[in-house]
Amino acid sequence: MLSSQEIISTYNKYVIGNYTRYPVAIVRGEKAEVWDAEGRRYIDFFPGWGCGLLGHCPQPIVEAVQKQVARLIHVPNTWYTEQQGEWAKKLSERSFGGQAFFCNSGAEANEAAIKLVRLHSPKGKYKIITFQGSFHGRTMGAVSATAQPKYHTGLEPLLAGFTYVPYGDINAVQNAIDDETAAIMIEPIQGEGGVRTPPEGFLQTLRQLCDSHKLLLIFDEVQTGCGRTGNWFAYQYYNVEPDIMTLAKAVAGGLAGAAMLARREVAPSLRPGMHASTYGGNPIAAAAGIATIDMIEKENLLQNATKIGELFISTLKEFKNETDLIQEIRGCGVMIGIELAAEGTQYVKACMDNGLLINCTHNNVLRLLPPMNLDEKTATEGLEILIDALRK
């Protein structure tokens, strides 16, 4: 086996350096743990950038993929497969009863949502209201929807038709609606924006505004969906239904897979020839997606996500009483943000040096997206490393 340095050397020579990478080469993973090329173990509280909601190499997904890959790898969407239809059914039955379009990533799912809004809305209506601090993806449409200037630099001109307003400011939303507005697009809980939860009643009021102005309401649940909040989808936590919902990251158990779900009255506007995804809903991703849903239900992981999330929040709040470093702790289920009174990357490094992988977003928010099947022993071990790093 190659050493970490040998692997990194190959990257430096042959891979475009558009990612800032840590000097660690991961070679194996299991549940909430990974090992590098030198055999060092790390607890992973940020598996797969949120894709690893079931941890690394969950056995039911591994078995489903192994079985499927020996039978059928890829079929174009000009044909039918049992797996794609079953995956759509399972997602629909656990959400608001809509129909699914499958693709490969959150950005693609959000592109599909943007297209569907324009195709479904009356002529002249095309604008979408989005929120400061949002993140919707890296394609031109999705990055135009993302209301963070740092992601726009060098890519201008952006796609026209997006109006940015402050997150949680209902008056700003009302003032932004005009005769050309077609939809409102929001993450029920902002992820990259700092794990920001909405003010009480905010999502409900957005639903009311959309109903009264005949707008579509889009929930980007790429990060919050599939059980991360302790409910199948975050909108269920707030008891508000969207017209369109986008999913990715954990939806296929860590494999590349994504979906856009739309209400049955809206979905037909995405008519043949208007949008497509060659690999979208392929048999392997679909088999993994089906196995993901089955595993969550068979192992009662929605309940475990709530329980583990409560352990994280209570432990961190207890430590917060000892220090002025932590300004706020927020989140839901196994989606947790720790806002610091200091820049956060130094603590990410300190944790990594001591065998724990976490993330920093929005400059000063430590973001934890641990797997929903995390056990209390590993959770406590990782929290001890994190608190020790913050204390020192």
C-alpha positions, 0 to 999 in steps of 0.5 A, spaced: 500 500 500 502 506 498 504 511 503 500 518 504 505 522 502 506 517 495 498 518 494 499 526 495 505 526 490 500 523 485 495 528 486 499 534 486 502 531 479 495 529 476 489 532 479 487 539 478 488 543 485 481 546 486 480 543 493 484 545 499 485 538 502 488 535 509 495 532 508 491 525 510 490 519 505 484 515 507 484 508 505 478 505 509 472 506 513 467 503 517 461 506 521 464 512 524 471 511 523 476 511 518 483 509 517 489 513 513 494 509 509 499 509 515 493 505 519 492 511 524 484 511 526 480 517 526 473 518 529 469 521 523 464 526 525 463 529 518 463 523 514 463 524 506 461 532 507 454 529 510 453 524 505 455 518 510 449 519 514 449 511 515 457 512 516 462 508 512 460 502 508 454 500 511 453 493 510 446 493 507 448 498 502 454 494 501 450 488 500 445 491 495 450 494 491 454 488 490 448 484 488 446 489 483 452 491 480 453 483 478 446 484 475 445 490 471 449 497 472 446 502 467 440 503 463 438 509 460 432 513 462 429 511 455 427 504 458 424 502 465 427 499 471 424 496 477 429 499 482 428 506 480 420 506 480 421 502 487 426 508 490 421 513 487 415 510 491 419 509 497 421 517 497 414 519 495 410 515 501 415 518 506 414 525 504 408 529 501 406 524 495 410 527 489 413 524 483 421 524 483 426 526 478 433 523 479 440 525 478 447 525 481 448 531 485 445 536 489 446 541 484 443 537 479 437 537 483 437 544 484 438 545 477 432 541 475 428 545 481 429 551 477 427 549 470 421 546 473 419 553 476 420 556 470 416 551 466 410 551 470 410 558 472 405 563 467 409 567 462 413 572 465 414 569 472 421 567 472 424 570 479 426 566 485 427 569 492 433 565 495 436 567 502 443 570 504 447 565 507 444 559 502 448 554 498 445 551 493 450 548 489 456 549 484 453 549 477 451 556 474 444 556 476 445 553 483 451 558 484 446 564 482 441 561 487 446 561 492 446 568 496 453 568 498 458 573 494 464 569 495 462 563 490 460 568 485 467 571 484 470 570 477 464 567 475 459 573 473 455 574 469 450 570 473 444 567 471 438 572 471 432 572 476 434 571 483 433 575 488 437 575 495 434 577 502 436 576 509 435 569 512 429 569 517 426 576 515 419 575 513 418 583 511 424 583 506 421 577 503 414 580 502 417 586 499 421 582 494 415 579 491 413 582 485 409 580 478 415 576 476 416 572 482 415 565 481 418 561 487 421 562 494 427 557 495 430 555 502 434 550 506 429 549 512 436 549 516 442 552 513 448 548 512 454 551 509 451 558 512 452 556 519 447 551 521 442 556 522 435 554 524 429 558 522 425 563 526 419 560 529 413 561 524 418 563 519 417 557 514 410 557 515 409 564 513 413 563 507 408 557 505 402 562 506 406 567 502 406 562 496 399 560 497 397 567 497 401 570 491 401 563 487 408 562 488 412 555 488 415 553 495 422 549 494 425 546 500 433 544 499 433 538 503 440 536 500 443 536 507 437 536 512 434 530 508 433 522 509 433 523 517 438 527 519 434 531 523 430 525 526 425 526 521 425 523 514 425 530 512 426 537 515 420 540 513 416 535 517 420 537 523 416 544 522 410 541 519 410 545 513 410 542 506 413 544 500 411 544 492 418 542 490 424 538 494 431 537 492 435 531 495 442 528 495 448 527 499 445 521 504 439 519 499 443 513 496 447 511 502 453 515 500 453 513 493 452 518 488 445 519 487 440 525 488 432 527 487 427 532 486 420 531 488 415 535 486 407 535 487 403 531 482 400 538 480 407 541 478 411 535 476 408 534 469 411 541 467 418 537 467 415 534 460 420 530 455 425 533 452 426 539 457 431 536 462 435 529 463 440 526 467 444 520 463 446 517 470 440 519 474 436 514 477 441 508 475 440 501 478 446 501 482 444 508 486 437 506 486 438 499 489 443 503 494 437 508 495 432 503 497 437 499 502 438 506 505 431 507 507 430 500 509 436 500 513 433 506 517 427 503 518 429 496 520 434 499 525 430 505 528 435 510 526 430 516 526 430 515 533 437 514 534 439 520 530 434 524 535 437 521 541 445 522 539 443 529 537 440 530 544 447 527 547 451 532 543 447 538 544 447 537 552 454 535 552 456 541 548 451 546 552 454 543 559 461 545 556 459 552 554 458 554 561 465 553 562 468 558 556 466 564 553 469 561 546 462 558 544 457 563 542 451 559 540 450 551 539 444 550 534 442 544 530 437 539 530 438 531 530 445 529 527 446 536 524 450 541 529 453 547 529 457 550 534 458 558 533 465 560 536 468 567 538 474 565 534 476 563 527 474 555 527 479 552 522 485 552 528 480 547 532 479 543 526 486 542 525 487 540 533 481 535 532 484 532 526 491 531 530 488 528 536 484 523 531 477 527 530 474 529 523 470 535 523 468 541 519 468 549 519 463 553 515 462 560 515 469 562 518 467 561 525 462 555 526 464 548 527 459 543 523 458 536 525 454 531 521 455 525 525 452 518 522 445 517 525 447 510 527 453 513 531 453 509 538 454 513 545 461 510 546 464 513 540 460 519 540 462 520 547 469 519 545 469 524 539 466 529 544 471 529 549 477 530 543 473 536 541 472 539 548 479 538 549 481 542 543 476 547 545 478 547 552 486 548 550 
